[in-house]
Amino acid sequence: MKTFLKDPKILIGTVLTLLIVLLAVVGPLLAPHGEYDIVGRPFTREGTFLGTDYLGQDVWSRVLYGGRSVLIIAVLATAVGVLLGIVIGVVAAYAGGWLDEILMRGNDVLLAFPQILIALLVLSAVDQPTWWMIVLIVGIAHAPRVARVSRGVALTYVNQDFITAAEAMGESRWRVVFTELGPNLAVPLLAETGLRLTYSIGMVAGIGFLGFATDPGAADWGQMTNENRLGLLVQPWGVLAPVLIIGLFTIGTNLIADGIGQRTAKGAS
């Protein structure tokens, strides 16, 4: 970590990401008004920092309340997608043969479908989506891409001497996968994890924007952009504030992922 943080790109990305996470975590404690409080007329700038939204609620307070659910769902979805993808990719690389072909051809089929399309097809079939449903949908949508990357990385290690030695000592295949291959994949897959988190934020916010939020009345960065888009020319902060925060978080995670990827590539060369 000390080595990574010496990279200005990773350092700036880490600072941006932590600031947004801190805003989401402690934001409700700093909000000048309640999440549902009506403080004025709709779409005005009178008496508030960022004005009011389509119902007359304080935009700044809604922004401070709206990040926690988006970030938590995005982080959990990223964890699900990365773990599932790593298991599929490493098992395919280590097993080889027909199992590798079956897993990767199924993977290719899933990669052919846009992630957001799969999410919308599933969510449109239920009356009210729950948070765990969105976590699973977004996570499963990420898994094929992570599996492809993790398989490629694992293929560079499966035929090396330390794997052969572990097998000669009688270690089970699952133990070899988790104790021998796993630690060697950690750093190369950090960059992919950062990218998946970026896409998770975009997907979760997009799902909220399209009207599939877990709580239609609650503050949510994605949902706020949809609720206030009709007043964009009159009171733009109802849309711009959540969009800017999502954008800054995306830039931060992308800088981290890009920096880690570059340093990993230099280390490999």
C-alpha positions as CSV (number, residue, x, y, z in Angstrom):
1,M,0.0,0.0,0.0
2,K,2.8,2.4,0.8
3,T,4.3,1.7,-2.7
4,F,0.9,2.3,-4.4
5,L,0.3,5.5,-2.5
6,K,3.5,7.0,-3.8
7,D,1.9,7.1,-7.2
8,P,0.2,10.6,-7.5
9,K,-2.7,9.1,-9.6
10,I,-3.5,6.5,-6.9
11,L,-3.1,9.0,-4.1
12,I,-5.5,11.5,-5.8
13,G,-8.0,8.8,-6.6
14,T,-7.9,7.5,-3.0
15,V,-8.5,11.0,-1.5
16,L,-11.4,11.6,-3.9
17,T,-12.9,8.2,-3.2
18,L,-12.5,8.5,0.6
19,L,-14.1,12.0,0.6
20,I,-17.2,10.8,-1.2
21,V,-17.4,7.7,1.1
22,L,-17.1,10.0,4.1
23,L,-19.8,12.3,2.8
24,A,-22.1,9.3,2.4
25,V,-21.4,7.9,5.8
26,V,-21.6,11.1,7.9
27,G,-23.8,13.1,5.6
28,P,-27.1,12.4,7.4
29,L,-25.5,13.8,10.6
30,L,-24.5,17.0,8.9
31,A,-27.8,17.6,6.9
32,P,-29.4,20.9,7.9
33,H,-32.9,19.5,7.3
34,G,-34.6,16.1,7.4
35,E,-34.7,13.7,4.5
36,Y,-38.4,14.4,3.8
37,D,-38.7,18.0,5.2
38,I,-40.5,20.5,3.0
39,V,-38.5,23.8,3.3
40,G,-39.9,26.0,0.6
41,R,-41.5,26.2,-2.8
42,P,-40.5,23.6,-5.5
43,F,-37.5,24.5,-7.7
44,T,-36.3,27.6,-5.9
45,R,-33.0,28.8,-4.4
46,E,-34.5,30.8,-1.6
47,G,-33.0,30.3,1.9
48,T,-31.1,27.1,1.1
49,F,-27.6,26.2,0.0
50,L,-28.5,24.3,-3.2
51,G,-32.2,25.2,-3.4
52,T,-35.2,23.0,-3.3
53,D,-36.3,20.0,-5.4
54,Y,-39.6,19.1,-7.2
55,L,-41.4,18.8,-3.9
56,G,-39.8,21.7,-2.1
57,Q,-37.3,19.5,-0.1
58,D,-33.8,20.8,0.5
59,V,-31.5,19.5,-2.2
60,W,-28.3,19.6,-0.1
61,S,-29.9,17.6,2.7
62,R,-31.2,15.0,0.2
63,V,-27.7,14.7,-1.3
64,L,-26.2,14.1,2.1
65,Y,-28.9,11.4,2.9
66,G,-28.8,9.9,-0.6
67,G,-25.3,8.4,-0.8
68,R,-25.3,5.7,1.8
69,S,-27.7,3.3,0.1
70,V,-26.1,3.8,-3.3
71,L,-22.5,3.2,-2.1
72,I,-23.4,0.2,0.2
73,I,-25.3,-1.5,-2.6
74,A,-22.5,-0.8,-5.1
75,V,-19.8,-2.1,-2.8
76,L,-21.8,-5.3,-2.0
77,A,-22.6,-5.9,-5.6
78,T,-18.9,-5.4,-6.5
79,A,-17.9,-7.9,-3.9
80,V,-20.4,-10.5,-5.1
81,G,-19.4,-10.0,-8.7
82,V,-15.6,-10.1,-8.1
83,L,-15.7,-13.2,-5.8
84,L,-18.0,-15.1,-8.2
85,G,-16.0,-14.1,-11.2
86,I,-12.7,-15.1,-9.6
87,V,-14.0,-18.5,-8.6
88,I,-15.3,-19.2,-12.1
89,G,-12.1,-17.9,-13.8
90,V,-9.6,-19.6,-11.5
91,V,-11.5,-22.9,-11.6
92,A,-11.6,-22.7,-15.4
93,A,-7.9,-22.0,-15.7
94,Y,-6.8,-24.6,-13.2
95,A,-9.1,-27.4,-14.4
96,G,-8.7,-26.8,-18.1
97,G,-10.2,-29.2,-20.6
98,W,-13.9,-29.6,-21.0
99,L,-14.8,-27.7,-17.8
100,D,-12.8,-24.7,-19.0
101,E,-14.7,-24.8,-22.3
102,I,-18.1,-25.1,-20.7
103,L,-17.5,-22.2,-18.3
104,M,-15.9,-19.9,-20.8
105,R,-18.5,-20.5,-23.5
106,G,-21.3,-19.8,-21.0
107,N,-19.3,-16.8,-20.0
108,D,-19.2,-15.6,-23.6
109,V,-23.0,-15.9,-23.9
110,L,-23.5,-13.7,-20.8
111,L,-20.9,-11.1,-22.1
112,A,-23.0,-10.7,-25.2
113,F,-25.9,-9.1,-23.2
114,P,-25.6,-5.5,-21.9
115,Q,-25.4,-5.4,-18.1
116,I,-28.1,-2.7,-17.7
117,L,-30.5,-4.6,-20.0
118,I,-30.3,-7.8,-17.9
119,A,-30.9,-5.8,-14.7
120,L,-33.9,-4.0,-16.2
121,L,-35.4,-7.3,-17.5
122,V,-35.3,-8.8,-14.1
123,L,-36.4,-5.8,-12.1
124,S,-39.3,-5.1,-14.4
125,A,-40.7,-8.5,-13.4
126,V,-41.1,-7.6,-9.7
127,D,-43.4,-5.1,-8.0
128,Q,-40.8,-3.5,-5.7
129,P,-37.1,-4.4,-5.9
130,T,-35.2,-5.0,-2.7
131,W,-31.7,-4.0,-1.9
132,W,-30.4,-7.6,-1.9
133,M,-32.0,-8.2,-5.3
134,I,-30.2,-5.3,-6.9
135,V,-26.9,-6.5,-5.2
136,L,-27.3,-9.9,-6.8
137,I,-28.4,-8.6,-10.2
138,V,-25.5,-6.2,-10.5
139,G,-23.0,-8.6,-9.0
140,I,-24.0,-11.5,-11.4
141,A,-23.8,-9.0,-14.3
142,H,-20.1,-8.3,-13.3
143,A,-19.1,-11.9,-12.8
144,P,-18.5,-12.8,-16.5
145,R,-16.0,-9.9,-17.1
146,V,-14.2,-10.7,-13.8
147,A,-14.1,-14.4,-14.7
148,R,-12.5,-13.6,-18.1
149,V,-9.8,-11.4,-16.5
150,S,-9.1,-13.8,-13.6
151,R,-8.8,-16.7,-15.9
152,G,-6.2,-14.9,-18.0
153,V,-4.2,-14.0,-14.9
154,A,-4.5,-17.5,-13.5
155,L,-3.2,-19.1,-16.7
156,T,0.2,-17.5,-16.1
157,Y,0.6,-19.4,-12.8
158,V,-1.2,-22.8,-13.2
159,N,1.8,-24.5,-14.8
160,Q,4.5,-23.0,-12.6
161,D,6.7,-25.0,-10.2
162,F,5.0,-24.0,-6.9
163,I,1.7,-25.3,-8.2
164,T,3.3,-28.6,-9.3
165,A,5.0,-28.8,-5.9
166,A,1.8,-28.3,-4.0
167,E,0.1,-31.0,-6.0
168,A,3.0,-33.4,-5.5
169,M,2.6,-32.9,-1.7
170,G,-0.9,-34.2,-1.9
171,E,-2.8,-30.9,-1.5
172,S,-6.4,-31.0,-2.7
173,R,-7.3,-29.0,-5.8
174,W,-9.5,-26.5,-3.8
175,R,-6.6,-25.9,-1.4
176,V,-4.3,-25.2,-4.3
177,V,-6.7,-22.8,-5.8
178,F,-7.3,-20.8,-2.6
179,T,-3.9,-21.0,-0.9
180,E,-1.5,-21.1,-3.9
181,L,-3.2,-19.3,-6.8
182,G,-5.4,-16.9,-4.8
183,P,-2.7,-14.8,-3.2
184,N,-0.9,-14.4,-6.5
185,L,-4.0,-13.0,-8.1
186,A,-4.8,-10.4,-5.5
187,V,-2.7,-7.5,-6.8
188,P,-3.5,-8.0,-10.5
189,L,-7.2,-8.1,-9.8
190,L,-7.3,-5.0,-7.6
191,A,-7.4,-2.9,-10.8
192,E,-10.4,-4.9,-12.1
193,T,-12.1,-4.6,-8.7
194,G,-11.8,-0.8,-9.0
195,L,-13.3,-0.8,-12.4
196,R,-16.2,-3.1,-11.3
197,L,-16.9,-0.7,-8.4
198,T,-17.0,2.2,-10.9
199,Y,-19.5,0.3,-13.1
200,S,-21.5,-0.7,-10.0
201,I,-22.0,2.9,-9.0
202,G,-23.1,3.7,-12.5
203,M,-25.5,0.8,-12.7
204,V,-27.0,1.3,-9.2
205,A,-27.5,5.1,-10.0
206,G,-28.9,4.2,-13.4
207,I,-31.4,1.7,-11.9
208,G,-32.6,4.4,-9.5
209,F,-32.8,7.0,-12.3
210,L,-35.0,4.6,-14.3
211,G,-37.4,4.2,-11.4
212,F,-36.3,0.9,-9.8
213,A,-35.0,2.3,-6.5
214,T,-35.7,0.2,-3.4
215,D,-37.6,3.0,-1.7
216,P,-39.3,5.4,-4.2
217,G,-39.6,8.2,-1.6
218,A,-36.2,8.1,-0.1
219,A,-33.2,10.2,-1.1
220,D,-31.1,8.4,-3.7
221,W,-28.5,10.0,-6.0
222,G,-29.8,8.2,-9.0
223,Q,-33.4,8.7,-8.2
224,M,-32.8,12.5,-7.5
225,T,-31.7,13.0,-11.1
226,N,-34.9,11.6,-12.4
227,E,-37.1,13.4,-10.0
228,N,-35.7,16.8,-10.7
229,R,-34.8,16.6,-14.4
230,L,-38.0,18.5,-15.5
231,G,-36.7,21.5,-13.5
232,L,-33.2,21.4,-14.9
233,L,-33.4,24.8,-16.5
234,V,-35.0,26.4,-13.6
235,Q,-33.2,24.8,-10.6
236,P,-30.3,22.7,-12.0
237,W,-28.7,21.7,-8.6
238,G,-31.4,19.1,-8.0
239,V,-29.8,17.2,-10.9
240,L,-26.2,18.5,-11.0
241,A,-25.4,17.9,-7.3
242,P,-25.9,14.1,-7.3
243,V,-24.4,13.8,-10.8
244,L,-21.3,15.7,-9.8
245,I,-20.8,13.5,-6.7
246,I,-21.2,10.3,-8.7
247,G,-18.8,11.7,-11.3
248,L,-16.2,12.5,-8.7
249,F,-16.5,9.1,-7.2
250,T,-16.1,7.5,-10.6
251,I,-13.0,9.6,-11.3
252,G,-11.5,8.6,-8.0
253,T,-12.0,4.9,-8.4
254,N,-10.9,5.0,-12.1
255,L,-7.7,6.8,-11.0
256,I,-7.0,4.1,-8.4
257,A,-7.7,1.2,-10.9
258,D,-5.7,2.8,-13.6
259,G,-2.7,3.5,-11.3
260,I,-2.7,0.0,-9.9
261,G,-3.0,-1.5,-13.4
262,Q,0.0,0.5,-14.6
263,R,2.2,-0.4,-11.7
264,T,1.2,-4.0,-11.9
265,A,2.1,-4.0,-15.6
266,K,5.5,-2.4,-14.9
267,G,6.2,-4.9,-12.2
268,A,5.3,-7.8,-14.5
269,S,7.6,-6.4,-17.2
